[in-house]
Amino acid sequence: MNDHRSVHPALLRFPPERLRAYVRAIWEHAGSTPREAELVADHLVASNLAGHDSHGVGMIPRYAASARANQLQLNRHAQVVRDVGAVLTIDGGLGFGQVIAYEAMELGIERAKKLGVCAVGLRNAHHIGRIGHWAEQCARAGFVSFHFVNVAGDPLVAPFGGTDRRIGTNPFCAAFPRDGAPPLLLDFATSAVAYGKTRVAYNQRKPVPEGALIDHAGKPTVDPAVMQMPPFGSLLPAGGAASGHKGYGLAVICELFGGALNGGYTTHADTLQKTPAIVNGMLSVIVDPRAFDAMGAQQEADAFVEWVKASPVADGVAQVQMPGEPERRNRVERETNGVPVDAETWRQIRDAACELGMSADEAARWAEGTG
Ligand SMILES: NC(=O)c1ccc[n+]([C@@H]2O[C@H](COP(=O)([O-])OP(=O)(O)OC[C@H]3O[C@@H](n4cnc5c(N)ncnc54)[C@H](O)[C@@H]3O)[C@@H](O)[C@H]2O)c1
């Protein structure tokens, strides 16, 4: 580690409802409608509950900085700019991704109900956060979906074989809803770890796993500080040295589907983001499983899951899990024991609340648990 953060800071635990109320209050002070504040709070706290603290309430300081820079626009709605039946192009106008993506999915689900399928090309949304949230929205309505996302103009990941940051952490997500069981839900950044996880590791004074980062000179490192302060290093693509071409290749496809196909923009010298905004584009394909001639689809899925999970486990592994299971386990544990937030992140959120218009007294009351 190249700094003096040697003491492991305490993790505080908060009941999810209290976190939601605090987040709602912050954004209502900033000027969001109650509905917008609610969608933002639900999304951020749901990310924490799923175990993805990288996309939870710790994002608030970044959103606050983006709003102050007049990038993040409050109270915007998804605008359909082209409608050709099974293909919708939607512009987010840099509105809250938590609102824009929610509305875009609602429009896509309605259209897929009529036509069996809808491809939603969403562009210019402010950060749409944990993509699994949007696949879950589709799955709750009974729809299969897959999502290719770009992080426009915000390169953090080195291309396979390269040594500097050229590509966003471009997540891919897909969900398969099941009868009487939770959906199978795959949702990951195409980088070795999500950028936000390096922020959380930095705030918690922990190293990141080996194979996830290189420093500014292209040398492997486990120090998350290389993503937080100059000279900046890069994330590596998912797959590491043995198969990083796979994470890299999927990131390229996410960039083109999420940033070019929908009339948005990709990352290159002319589009580099110079503000705290995070701009996402997303291609979502929403499919009605009932539209196929496949009466046995659920039984086939069940049989496959049973078969896979019966694999004898490797040393140190409790059980084979399906995609989506770790998030469900985290949800159960955190609903019961509270959402962990480190003291540094908690302090940053309180500072952001004040910058967004909350009085110091009120922010202190929320932070102390008496808000
Ligand atoms: N909006 C953006 O710009 C943006 C950018 C990057 C990432 N993200 C989000 O960041 C979040 C975190 O991404 P990540 O790459 O750190 O996720 P991750 O590495 O934790 O991988 C998560 C996926 O792998 C599955 N998984 C994890 N462990 C498993 C196991 N032992 N067995 C079976 N399946 C397992 C999970 O169910 C999930 O589908 C995601 O929700 C992603 O959407 C968003």
The ligand as an SDF file (V2000), in Angstrom:
LIG
                    3D

 44 48  0  0  0  0  0  0  0  0999 V2000
  -23.7050    1.2450  -14.0560 N   0  0  0  0  0  0  0  0  0  0  0  0
  -22.4420    1.0340  -14.3170 C   0  0  0  0  0  0  0  0  0  0  0  0
  -21.7890    1.8320  -14.9840 O   0  0  0  0  0  0  0  0  0  0  0  0
  -21.7630   -0.2050  -13.7890 C   0  0  0  0  0  0  0  0  0  0  0  0
  -20.4560   -0.4780  -14.1980 C   0  0  0  0  0  0  0  0  0  0  0  0
  -19.8420   -1.6350  -13.7260 C   0  0  0  0  0  0  0  0  0  0  0  0
  -20.4950   -2.4900  -12.8440 C   0  0  0  0  0  0  0  0  0  0  0  0
  -21.7680   -2.1800  -12.4570 N   0  0  0  0  0  0  0  0  0  0  0  0
  -22.4590   -3.0570  -11.4820 C   0  0  0  0  0  0  0  0  0  0  0  0
  -21.5470   -3.4290  -10.4720 O   0  0  0  0  0  0  0  0  0  0  0  0
  -22.0290   -4.5860   -9.8110 C   0  0  0  0  0  0  0  0  0  0  0  0
  -20.8960   -5.4270   -9.3640 C   0  0  0  0  0  0  0  0  0  0  0  0
  -20.2180   -6.0110  -10.4680 O   0  0  0  0  0  0  0  0  0  0  0  0
  -19.0280   -7.0470  -10.1830 P   0  0  0  0  0  0  0  0  0  0  0  0
  -18.3740   -7.3470  -11.4650 O   0  0  0  0  0  0  0  0  0  0  0  0
  -18.1970   -6.5520   -9.0760 O   0  0  0  0  0  0  0  0  0  0  0  0
  -19.8460   -8.3240   -9.6700 O   0  0  0  0  0  0  0  0  0  0  0  0
  -19.2720   -9.6980   -9.1060 P   0  0  0  0  0  0  0  0  0  0  0  0
  -17.8480   -9.9250   -9.4840 O   0  0  0  0  0  0  0  0  0  0  0  0
  -19.6470   -9.7650   -7.6740 O   0  0  0  0  0  0  0  0  0  0  0  0
  -20.1210  -10.7960   -9.9300 O   0  0  0  0  0  0  0  0  0  0  0  0
  -21.4790  -10.8100   -9.7290 C   0  0  0  0  0  0  0  0  0  0  0  0
  -22.1240  -11.9140  -10.5500 C   0  0  0  0  0  0  0  0  0  0  0  0
  -21.4840  -13.1680  -10.3610 O   0  0  0  0  0  0  0  0  0  0  0  0
  -22.3640  -14.0590   -9.6490 C   0  0  0  0  0  0  0  0  0  0  0  0
  -21.5540  -14.7880   -8.6690 N   0  0  0  0  0  0  0  0  0  0  0  0
  -20.6930  -14.2610   -7.7680 C   0  0  0  0  0  0  0  0  0  0  0  0
  -20.1340  -15.2140   -7.0440 N   0  0  0  0  0  0  0  0  0  0  0  0
  -20.6270  -16.3960   -7.4910 C   0  0  0  0  0  0  0  0  0  0  0  0
  -20.4240  -17.7610   -7.1390 C   0  0  0  0  0  0  0  0  0  0  0  0
  -19.5820  -18.1290   -6.1820 N   0  0  0  0  0  0  0  0  0  0  0  0
  -21.1170  -18.7080   -7.8020 N   0  0  0  0  0  0  0  0  0  0  0  0
  -21.9840  -18.3630   -8.7680 C   0  0  0  0  0  0  0  0  0  0  0  0
  -22.2260  -17.0830   -9.1680 N   0  0  0  0  0  0  0  0  0  0  0  0
  -21.5410  -16.1200   -8.5220 C   0  0  0  0  0  0  0  0  0  0  0  0
  -23.3790  -13.1910   -9.0050 C   0  0  0  0  0  0  0  0  0  0  0  0
  -24.6000  -13.8650   -8.7370 O   0  0  0  0  0  0  0  0  0  0  0  0
  -23.5460  -12.1110  -10.0610 C   0  0  0  0  0  0  0  0  0  0  0  0
  -24.3540  -12.5400  -11.1210 O   0  0  0  0  0  0  0  0  0  0  0  0
  -22.9880   -5.2220  -10.8030 C   0  0  0  0  0  0  0  0  0  0  0  0
  -24.2920   -5.1350  -10.2230 O   0  0  0  0  0  0  0  0  0  0  0  0
  -22.9140   -4.3600  -12.0570 C   0  0  0  0  0  0  0  0  0  0  0  0
  -24.1420   -4.2020  -12.7360 O   0  0  0  0  0  0  0  0  0  0  0  0
  -22.4130   -1.0670  -12.9170 C   0  0  0  0  0  0  0  0  0  0  0  0
  1  2  1  0
  2  3  2  0
  2  4  1  0
  4  5  1  0
  4 44  2  0
  5  6  2  0
  6  7  1  0
  7  8  2  0
  8  9  1  0
  8 44  1  0
  9 10  1  0
  9 42  1  0
 10 11  1  0
 11 12  1  0
 11 40  1  0
 12 13  1  0
 13 14  1  0
 14 15  2  0
 14 16  1  0
 14 17  1  0
 17 18  1  0
 18 19  2  0
 18 20  1  0
 18 21  1  0
 21 22  1  0
 22 23  1  0
 23 24  1  0
 23 38  1  0
 24 25  1  0
 25 26  1  0
 25 36  1  0
 26 27  1  0
 26 35  1  0
 27 28  2  0
 28 29  1  0
 29 30  1  0
 29 35  2  0
 30 31  1  0
 30 32  2  0
 32 33  1  0
 33 34  2  0
 34 35  1  0
 36 37  1  0
 36 38  1  0
 38 39  1  0
 40 41  1  0
 40 42  1  0
 42 43  1  0
M  CHG  2   8   1  16  -1
M  END
$$$$
